[in-house]
């Protein structure tokens, strides 16, 4: 009886794991460091007091898995600043429509109208005799009307602002005139405080497409999240801080991947603990979202007590990372660093 119960538990764990598992259909990438070039012009309309404008460019790359090109129909890029004092002033590409038809289409309508009439009469007069008469008429009118009509358009690119202009989104759709694979530039102009020197941008990319031939409804197939370090052009100290931050982030990711097996064992000591976590009746010893919370959430105040089960080497790397993160966020030039946005980063729907 006990053996059967244990087998049932293990089977349930495997089933739940496979049900929630999945592989990405597309690989996205973005440049980890971007330069911000000052584009402030005299008399330029400003939305924030004591601010200036800087321009930067993100290069988004998409690589599809073999056989997935026809299934992925669009992807969306969301770029969000972590500070309320940094807002989007301009961006490109803008919303664009495309068509397979070059130039206007000419429509021709022909119309024929025929009209015929015939009159026949018979009359008689006393003493004269009978009189007969016949009259026939034919009228034809031909009319040709020609006019031009615009070709049907379909959406190729859509873009707009997010979170009260703290961010911007770009949606790129597959069409006969557009391909999703390859590298594509996205230009953004930010309005920043006058003493701004560096900042972190949260970039989230989702791919949408058809999951299978049986189900034709589009769904999210892949979600990727990145942190991009942006620094002022010709500012060597800010450039060095951004470079060191990205190096430490890669180092933290490397240690987290190397200790993945150890972290899972310490989080779920037995299969029963893993099943309990799936059923929301057991809290893992190590929070499952610890890496995302440390890397993607603004600020550096993370309760380290929750990470006491992590290996010592990994905890040291976390502290080093938080130091670099605090430094680059302090270069954002916000008037009050305590005003760093604390609301969660917008999430995509789960797969």
C-alpha positions as CSV (number, residue, x, y, z in Angstrom):
1,X,0.0,0.0,0.0
2,X,2.8,2.4,0.9
3,X,4.8,1.5,-2.2
4,X,1.7,2.2,-4.4
5,X,1.2,5.6,-2.7
6,X,4.8,6.5,-3.3
7,X,4.6,5.5,-6.9
8,X,1.4,7.6,-7.3
9,X,3.2,10.6,-5.8
10,X,6.2,10.2,-8.1
11,X,3.9,9.8,-11.2
12,X,2.0,13.0,-10.2
13,X,5.3,14.9,-9.9
14,X,6.5,13.7,-13.3
15,X,3.1,14.6,-14.9
16,X,2.9,18.1,-13.3
17,X,6.5,18.7,-14.4
18,X,5.9,17.7,-18.0
19,X,2.7,19.7,-18.2
20,X,4.4,22.9,-17.2
21,X,7.6,22.2,-19.2
22,X,8.3,23.6,-22.7
23,X,11.1,24.6,-24.9
24,X,11.5,28.0,-26.5
25,X,10.7,28.3,-30.2
26,X,12.9,31.4,-30.9
27,X,16.1,32.9,-29.5
28,X,16.1,36.7,-28.9
29,X,19.1,38.8,-28.2
30,X,19.8,42.5,-27.5
31,X,23.0,44.6,-27.1
32,X,23.8,44.6,-23.3
33,X,25.4,48.1,-23.4
34,X,24.0,51.1,-25.3
35,X,25.3,54.7,-25.6
36,X,23.0,57.6,-25.0
37,X,23.8,60.6,-27.3
38,X,22.7,64.1,-26.2
39,X,20.1,65.4,-28.7
40,X,18.8,68.4,-26.7
41,X,18.0,71.4,-28.9
42,X,17.3,75.0,-27.8
43,X,13.6,75.7,-27.5
44,X,12.6,72.0,-27.6
45,X,9.4,71.2,-25.9
46,X,10.0,69.5,-22.6
47,X,7.6,67.5,-20.4
48,X,9.8,67.4,-17.3
49,X,11.4,70.3,-15.5
50,X,15.3,70.6,-15.6
51,X,15.6,67.9,-18.1
52,X,17.4,67.1,-21.4
53,X,17.0,64.5,-24.1
54,X,19.3,61.6,-25.1
55,X,18.9,59.2,-28.0
56,X,19.9,55.5,-27.9
57,X,19.4,52.5,-30.1
58,X,18.5,48.9,-29.3
59,X,19.4,46.1,-31.8
60,X,17.0,43.2,-31.4
61,X,18.0,39.9,-33.0
62,X,15.6,37.0,-33.5
63,X,16.7,33.4,-34.5
64,X,13.9,30.8,-35.0
65,X,14.3,27.1,-34.4
66,X,14.2,25.0,-37.6
67,X,10.6,24.6,-38.8
68,X,9.2,27.4,-36.6
69,X,9.5,30.2,-39.1
70,X,5.9,29.7,-40.4
71,X,4.4,29.3,-37.0
72,X,5.6,32.5,-35.4
73,X,3.5,35.4,-36.6
74,X,4.8,38.4,-34.5
75,X,6.9,39.5,-31.6
76,X,6.6,42.4,-29.2
77,X,9.5,44.4,-27.6
78,X,8.8,46.3,-24.4
79,X,11.4,48.7,-23.1
80,X,10.8,50.3,-19.6
81,X,12.8,52.7,-17.6
82,X,13.1,52.1,-13.8
83,X,12.6,55.8,-12.8
84,X,9.7,58.2,-13.0
85,X,12.1,61.0,-13.9
86,X,13.1,59.3,-17.1
87,X,10.4,59.3,-19.8
88,X,10.1,58.5,-23.5
89,X,10.1,61.6,-25.7
90,X,10.3,60.0,-29.2
91,X,10.8,56.6,-30.8
92,X,11.0,54.8,-34.2
93,X,9.9,52.9,-36.1
94,X,6.4,54.2,-35.8
95,X,3.2,52.3,-36.7
96,X,3.4,51.3,-40.4
97,X,1.0,49.6,-42.8
98,X,2.1,47.7,-45.9
99,X,0.5,46.2,-49.0
100,X,1.4,43.7,-51.8
101,X,0.0,46.1,-54.4
102,X,2.2,48.9,-55.7
103,X,0.2,52.1,-56.4
104,X,-3.5,52.6,-56.6
105,X,-5.8,50.1,-58.3
106,X,-8.0,51.2,-61.3
107,X,-11.6,50.0,-61.2
108,X,-13.6,50.1,-64.5
109,X,-17.4,49.7,-64.7
110,X,-19.3,49.3,-68.0
111,X,-23.0,50.0,-68.3
112,X,-25.3,49.4,-71.4
113,X,-28.8,50.7,-71.7
114,X,-31.1,49.6,-74.6
115,X,-34.6,51.0,-75.3
116,X,-37.0,49.9,-78.0
117,X,-40.5,51.1,-78.8
118,X,-43.1,49.9,-81.4
119,X,-46.5,51.4,-82.2
120,X,-49.1,49.7,-84.3
121,X,-52.5,51.2,-85.1
122,X,-55.7,50.4,-87.0
123,X,-58.4,52.9,-87.7
124,X,-61.5,53.1,-89.9
125,X,-63.5,56.0,-91.2
126,X,-67.1,55.8,-92.6
127,X,-67.1,55.8,-96.3
128,X,-63.3,55.8,-96.6
129,X,-62.3,52.4,-95.4
130,X,-59.6,51.0,-93.0
131,X,-56.2,52.6,-92.3
132,X,-53.2,50.8,-90.7
133,X,-50.0,52.3,-89.3
134,X,-46.7,51.1,-87.7
135,X,-43.8,53.0,-85.9
136,X,-40.5,51.6,-84.4
137,X,-37.8,53.3,-82.4
138,X,-34.4,52.0,-80.9
139,X,-32.1,53.9,-78.5
140,X,-28.8,52.5,-77.0
141,X,-26.6,54.2,-74.5
142,X,-23.1,52.9,-73.4
143,X,-21.4,54.3,-70.3
144,X,-17.9,53.6,-68.9
145,X,-16.9,54.7,-65.4
146,X,-13.2,54.5,-64.2
147,X,-11.9,55.3,-60.7
148,X,-8.9,54.5,-58.5
149,X,-9.1,52.5,-55.3
150,X,-6.5,52.2,-52.5
151,X,-5.0,48.7,-52.1
152,X,-5.8,46.8,-48.8
153,X,-3.2,47.4,-46.1
154,X,-2.0,45.2,-43.3
155,X,-0.1,46.0,-40.2
156,X,3.7,45.6,-40.4
157,X,4.9,47.5,-37.3
158,X,3.0,49.0,-34.3
159,X,4.5,51.2,-31.6
160,X,3.5,53.4,-28.7
161,X,4.3,54.4,-25.1
162,X,3.8,52.4,-21.9
163,X,3.4,53.1,-18.1
164,X,2.7,56.9,-18.5
165,X,5.6,57.3,-21.0
166,X,8.1,55.5,-18.8
167,X,8.4,52.9,-21.5
168,X,7.8,52.1,-25.2
169,X,6.7,49.0,-27.1
170,X,7.3,47.8,-30.6
171,X,5.2,45.1,-32.3
172,X,6.6,43.5,-35.5
173,X,4.3,41.3,-37.5
174,X,5.1,38.7,-40.2
175,X,3.9,39.7,-43.7
176,X,4.8,39.1,-47.3
177,X,6.8,42.4,-47.2
178,X,8.4,41.8,-43.8
179,X,10.5,39.1,-42.1
180,X,10.8,38.6,-38.4
181,X,14.2,36.9,-38.3
182,X,17.5,38.8,-38.2
183,X,18.5,42.0,-36.5
184,X,16.3,45.1,-36.3
185,X,17.1,48.6,-34.9
186,X,14.8,50.4,-32.5
187,X,15.5,54.1,-31.7
188,X,14.4,55.7,-28.5
189,X,14.7,59.3,-27.3
190,X,14.5,59.6,-23.5
191,X,13.9,62.8,-21.5
192,X,16.3,62.6,-18.5
193,X,17.3,64.8,-15.6
194,X,20.1,67.3,-16.4
195,X,22.6,65.4,-14.2
196,X,21.7,62.0,-15.7
197,X,24.7,59.8,-16.5
198,X,23.6,56.1,-16.6
199,X,20.6,53.9,-16.1
200,X,19.2,50.4,-16.5
201,X,16.5,49.5,-19.0
202,X,14.2,46.4,-18.7
203,X,13.6,44.8,-22.0
204,X,11.0,42.1,-22.4
205,X,10.4,40.3,-25.7
206,X,7.6,37.8,-26.5
207,X,7.0,35.7,-29.6
208,X,3.4,34.9,-30.6
209,X,2.4,32.3,-33.1
210,X,0.4,29.1,-33.9
211,X,1.2,26.4,-31.4
212,X,0.1,23.4,-33.6
213,X,-1.9,22.5,-36.7
214,X,-4.8,21.3,-34.6
215,X,-5.1,24.6,-32.7
216,X,-5.1,27.6,-35.0
217,X,-5.4,30.1,-32.2
218,X,-2.3,32.3,-31.7
219,X,-0.6,32.1,-28.3
220,X,2.7,33.2,-26.6
221,X,5.4,30.8,-27.6
222,X,8.5,32.3,-26.0
223,X,9.3,35.1,-23.5
224,X,12.8,36.6,-22.9
225,X,13.8,39.3,-20.4
226,X,17.0,41.3,-20.5
227,X,18.6,44.2,-18.6
228,X,20.4,46.8,-20.7
229,X,22.9,49.2,-19.2
230,X,22.6,52.7,-20.8
231,X,25.3,55.4,-20.3
232,X,26.1,58.9,-21.4
233,X,28.3,59.4,-24.4
234,X,31.8,60.6,-23.6
235,X,31.4,59.8,-19.9
236,X,34.2,57.3,-19.2
237,X,33.3,56.8,-15.5
238,X,29.6,56.0,-16.4
239,X,30.7,53.7,-19.2
240,X,33.0,51.8,-16.8
241,X,30.2,51.5,-14.3
242,X,27.9,50.1,-16.9
243,X,30.5,47.7,-18.2
244,X,31.3,46.4,-14.7
245,X,27.6,46.0,-14.0
246,X,27.1,43.8,-17.1
247,X,30.2,41.7,-16.2
248,X,28.9,41.1,-12.7
249,X,25.4,40.2,-14.0
250,X,26.9,37.6,-16.4
251,X,29.1,36.3,-13.5
252,X,26.0,36.0,-11.3
253,X,24.1,34.1,-14.1
254,X,27.1,31.8,-14.5
255,X,27.2,30.9,-10.8
256,X,23.4,30.5,-10.7
257,X,23.5,28.0,-13.6
258,X,26.4,26.1,-12.1
259,X,24.6,25.7,-8.8
260,X,21.2,24.9,-10.4
261,X,21.2,21.3,-9.3
262,X,22.3,22.2,-5.7
263,X,19.7,25.0,-5.5
264,X,16.9,22.6,-6.6
265,X,18.0,19.9,-4.1
266,X,18.0,22.4,-1.2
267,X,14.7,23.9,-2.3
268,X,12.9,20.6,-2.6
269,X,14.7,18.0,-0.3
270,X,12.2,15.2,-1.4
271,X,9.8,14.5,-4.2
272,X,7.0,15.2,-1.7
273,X,8.2,18.7,-1.2
274,X,8.3,19.3,-5.0
275,X,4.7,18.0,-5.3
276,X,3.7,20.2,-2.4
277,X,5.1,23.3,-4.1
278,X,3.2,22.4,-7.3
279,X,0.0,22.2,-5.2
280,X,0.8,25.4,-3.3
281,X,1.0,23.6,0.1
282,X,4.7,23.9,0.5
283,X,7.0,26.9,0.3
284,X,10.5,26.1,-1.1
285,X,13.5,26.8,1.2
286,X,14.8,29.1,-1.6
287,X,12.3,31.4,-3.5
288,X,11.9,30.2,-7.1
289,X,12.0,33.8,-8.4
290,X,15.0,34.9,-6.5
291,X,17.2,35.5,-9.5
292,X,14.5,37.5,-11.4
293,X,13.7,39.5,-8.3
294,X,17.4,40.5,-7.8
295,X,18.1,41.2,-11.4
296,X,14.9,42.7,-12.8
297,X,13.3,44.5,-9.9
298,X,14.5,48.1,-9.2
299,X,16.5,48.8,-6.1
300,X,18.9,46.7,-4.0
301,X,16.8,45.9,-0.9
302,X,16.3,42.2,-1.1
303,X,15.8,40.1,2.1
304,X,19.0,38.1,2.2
305,X,17.5,35.9,4.9
306,X,15.5,34.2,2.2
307,X,18.7,33.2,0.4
308,X,20.4,31.6,3.5
309,X,20.1,28.1,1.9
310,X,22.1,29.2,-1.2
311,X,25.8,28.2,-1.5
312,X,28.2,30.6,0.1
313,X,30.0,31.4,-3.2
314,X,26.7,32.3,-4.8
315,X,25.7,34.6,-2.0
316,X,29.0,36.5,-2.3
317,X,28.3,37.0,-6.0
318,X,24.8,38.3,-5.2
319,X,26.3,40.9,-2.8
320,X,28.9,42.0,-5.4
321,X,26.1,42.3,-8.0
322,X,23.9,44.4,-5.7
323,X,26.8,46.8,-5.2
324,X,27.3,47.3,-8.9
325,X,23.5,47.6,-9.4
326,X,23.2,50.3,-6.7
327,X,26.1,52.3,-8.3
328,X,24.6,52.5,-11.8
329,X,21.1,53.2,-10.5
330,X,22.5,56.1,-8.4
331,X,23.8,57.6,-11.7
332,X,20.3,58.0,-13.1
333,X,20.1,61.6,-11.8
334,X,16.7,61.2,-10.1
335,X,16.0,64.1,-7.7
336,X,15.1,61.6,-4.9
337,X,16.6,58.1,-5.1
338,X,13.9,56.8,-2.8
339,X,11.4,57.5,-5.6
340,X,12.8,54.6,-7.6
341,X,9.8,52.9,-9.1
342,X,8.8,50.0,-6.9
343,X,5.8,48.7,-8.9
344,X,6.4,45.3,-10.5
345,X,7.6,45.2,-14.0
346,X,4.7,44.4,-16.4
347,X,4.5,40.7,-16.9
348,X,3.5,38.7,-20.0
349,X,0.9,36.0,-20.0
350,X,2.3,32.6,-19.1
351,X,2.7,30.0,-21.7
